[in-house]
Amino acid sequence: SINFIQNGKLLNFDKNDILKEKYLENYPKLEEWSFIEKRLLYLIKNYILENFEEIKITNKLKNEIDEIYLKSYEDIFIIIFYLKELGILYSLDLIYDEHCVFSNYINKNFNT
């Protein structure tokens, strides 16, 4: 469990069965929960813990320090699904690929 404060509100990075069920219901392709969980923990530890105010996620090559660069649409899906479920603020600046199921899912469900 990892806790931090965003905009004066305590947020908790905690794994639970409800989150597991939501991932498995919404994942654009079949994966084992153990894969999703390992990848999510990796992404949190290596990208999210450094960005506390507003998380900016991109797959465009830039030189902006305050952005999280992720090349894989699957990784982008994993992390933004989690952020959205926890109510953590994030913004997206993505190039979409109509041939990728994760890209299509992100564009349809997280680009509001």
TORTI-287235 format. One line per 8 residues: number of its first residue (from 1); for each residue x, y, z of N, C-alpha, C. Coordinates in pm, whole numbers, always signed. Each point is the difference from the previous one (the first is absolute). Layout:
NUM	X/Y/Z/X/Y/Z/X/Y/Z ~ ... .
END
This chain:
1	+84/-118/+0/-84/+118/+0/+89/+124/+0 ~ -31/+95/-88/+77/+123/-11/-99/+115/+12 ~ +31/+97/+85/-86/+115/+20/+70/+128/-43 ~ -76/+95/-56/+53/+133/-24/-115/+99/-5 ~ +34/+128/+6/-102/+105/+0/+3/+72/-134 ~ -119/+16/-60/-15/+74/-125/-111/+101/+20 ~ +32/+126/-21/-97/+109/+19/-66/-6/+137 ~ +80/-25/+103/-49/-3/+137/-82/-122/+37 .
9	-3/-101/-85/-80/-119/+25/+92/-122/+8 ~ -17/-81/+104/+81/-121/+17/-48/-107/-97 ~ +94/-52/-80/-31/-105/-96/+81/-123/+34 ~ -55/-116/-29/+62/-125/+39/+16/-92/-119 ~ +126/-41/-25/+27/-102/-101/-11/-134/+69 ~ -115/-62/-7/-21/-124/+72/-62/-102/-94 ~ +53/-120/+3/-57/-107/-81/-116/-62/+76 ~ -108/-28/-69/-110/-70/+64/-76/-80/-104 .
17	-90/-85/+49/-73/-90/-90/-94/+74/-95 ~ -55/+112/+44/-91/+75/-88/+78/+54/-120 ~ +119/+54/+25/+83/+51/-110/+37/-114/-94 ~ +35/-114/+56/+35/-117/-81/-116/-38/-92 ~ -120/-5/+55/-118/-36/-80/-24/+103/-112 ~ +16/+128/+32/-22/+105/-100/+102/-10/-113 ~ +126/-27/+36/+101/-18/-104/-37/-116/-91 ~ -32/-112/+59/-26/-120/-79/-126/+17/-86 .
25	-97/+79/+45/-120/+26/-79/+28/+94/-117 ~ +94/+91/+16/+23/+105/-99/+125/-17/-85 ~ +85/-96/+33/+125/-15/-73/-30/-38/-144 ~ +53/+74/-98/-33/-25/-141/+43/-136/-55 ~ +87/-70/+69/+33/-135/-44/+23/-86/+124 ~ -1/-129/-18/+11/-90/+115/+141/-1/+56 ~ +12/+28/+126/+127/-8/+72/-29/-54/+139 ~ +99/-62/+57/-11/-45/+139/+15/+120/+93 .
33	-70/-3/+113/+9/+109/+98/+144/+17/+47 ~ +75/-107/+14/+138/+11/+49/+84/+88/-94 ~ -22/-10/-132/+71/+85/-95/-39/+147/+19 ~ -131/+26/+7/-49/+136/+16/+52/+60/+131 ~ -7/-75/+106/+43/+48/+131/+149/+34/+2 ~ +83/-86/-56/+144/+26/-5/+30/+125/-82 ~ -66/+13/-114/+24/+115/-86/-47/+128/+67 ~ -116/-4/+66/-53/+116/+70/+96/+45/+110 .
41	+48/-92/+80/+94/+35/+108/+128/+61/-57 ~ +48/-55/-110/+120/+55/-64/-26/+144/-44 ~ -113/+25/-65/-32/+133/-50/-18/+100/+114 ~ -65/-41/+108/-18/+88/+115/+136/+38/+59 ~ +82/-100/+25/+130/+26/+63/+91/+83/-87 ~ -1/-21/-130/+96/+66/-88/-49/+129/-64 ~ -130/+26/+2/-50/+119/-67/-89/+87/+88 ~ -95/-60/+68/-102/+77/+69/+50/+64/+128 .
49	+83/-66/+75/+43/+54/+129/+78/+130/-12 ~ +51/+30/-118/+74/+124/-20/-91/+115/-41 ~ -122/-26/-33/-92/+102/-51/-121/+10/+92 ~ -1/+102/+86/-103/+6/+102/-114/+98/-29 ~ +22/+102/-77/-104/+99/-20/-99/-45/-108 ~ +40/+10/-124/-84/-51/-108/+88/-86/-88 ~ -46/-117/-29/+77/-96/-76/-29/+20/-149 ~ +105/+29/-77/-13/+20/-144/+63/-120/-70 .
57	-80/-71/-78/+46/-122/-67/+3/+24/-150 ~ +112/-37/-63/+13/+19/-144/+76/-117/-63 ~ -22/-19/-128/+81/-93/-78/+72/+74/-112 ~ +3/+133/+12/+71/+85/-95/+139/+31/+56 ~ +100/-10/-83/+136/+31/+44/+14/+150/+17 ~ +22/+42/+123/+20/+141/+33/+108/+8/+106 ~ +32/+118/+40/+99/+18/+105/-60/+70/+121 ~ -120/-34/+36/-68/+66/+111/+15/-83/+126 .
65	+56/+60/+102/+30/-70/+124/-124/-48/+72 ~ -109/+76/-7/-119/-33/+79/-91/-103/-67 ~ +43/-61/-108/-82/-99/-68/+54/-141/+19 ~ -90/-95/-1/+36/-140/+4/-7/-53/-142 ~ +112/-41/-53/+5/-55/-135/-14/-152/+7 ~ -103/-53/-64/-22/-144/-9/-24/-33/-146 ~ +77/-91/-53/-13/-37/-141/-113/-101/-22 ~ -18/-89/+94/-96/-109/-14/-143/+45/+34 .
73	-92/-21/-93/-141/+31/+27/-53/-87/+114 ~ +51/-120/+12/-43/-87/+109/+41/+60/+135 ~ +122/+50/+11/+44/+65/+124/-82/+125/+27 ~ -29/+77/-104/-82/+120/+17/-138/-40/+52 ~ -59/-103/-59/-130/-48/+48/+7/-40/+146 ~ +100/-81/+37/+11/-51/+137/+5/+115/+99 ~ +80/+101/-28/+17/+107/+98/-118/+95/+2 ~ -56/+36/-115/-111/+96/+6/-129/-65/+51 .
81	-17/-129/-23/-115/-69/+58/+8/+8/+152 ~ +119/-22/+52/+22/+6/+145/-22/+142/+54 ~ +58/+98/-67/-15/+139/+44/-146/+42/+0 ~ -72/-38/-104/-141/+36/-10/-80/-66/+113 ~ +25/-126/+27/-72/-70/+106/+24/+63/+136 ~ +120/+54/+22/+31/+62/+128/-36/+148/+6 ~ -40/+55/-113/-35/+141/-2/+121/+93/+1 ~ +113/-48/-50/+122/+79/-5/+1/+79/-132 .
89	+30/+128/+8/+1/+86/-118/+111/-40/-96 ~ -34/-2/-127/+99/-27/-104/-45/+69/-128 ~ +94/+19/-90/-34/+50/-133/+74/-85/-102 ~ -55/-8/-120/+57/-81/-107/+39/+88/-118 ~ +113/-32/-59/+44/+62/-124/+54/-114/-85 ~ -90/-66/-72/+34/-125/-67/-19/+6/-151 ~ +80/-79/-67/-22/-32/-140/-69/-136/+1 ~ -114/-11/-64/-75/-125/+2/+29/-85/-123 .
97	-12/-130/+18/+23/-97/-107/-127/-83/-16 ~ -72/+20/-109/-128/-67/-19/+12/-152/-11 ~ +120/-51/-17/+22/-144/-12/+32/-67/+135 ~ +3/+78/+106/+34/-53/+132/-124/+3/+90 ~ -37/-116/+55/-120/-7/+84/+11/+89/+123 ~ +120/+10/+59/+17/+86/+117/-14/+147/-37 ~ +58/+39/-111/-12/+138/-47/-146/+36/-24 ~ -73/-88/-66/-142/+25/-27/-80/+9/+129 .
105	+29/-87/+95/-72/+1/+128/+28/+131/+76 ~ +126/+42/+2/+37/+125/+66/-72/+118/-66 ~ +5/+5/-131/-62/+110/-74/-150/+5/+26 ~ -63/-113/+7/-145/-6/+19/-40/+27/+145 ~ +75/-53/+97/-46/+1/+140/+69/+100/+91 ~ +114/+52/-37/+73/+88/+89/+24/+139/-59 ~ -46/+24/-117/+25/+125/-70/-125/+89/+6 ~ -46/+26/+121/-123/+81/+14/+30/+140/+46 .
END
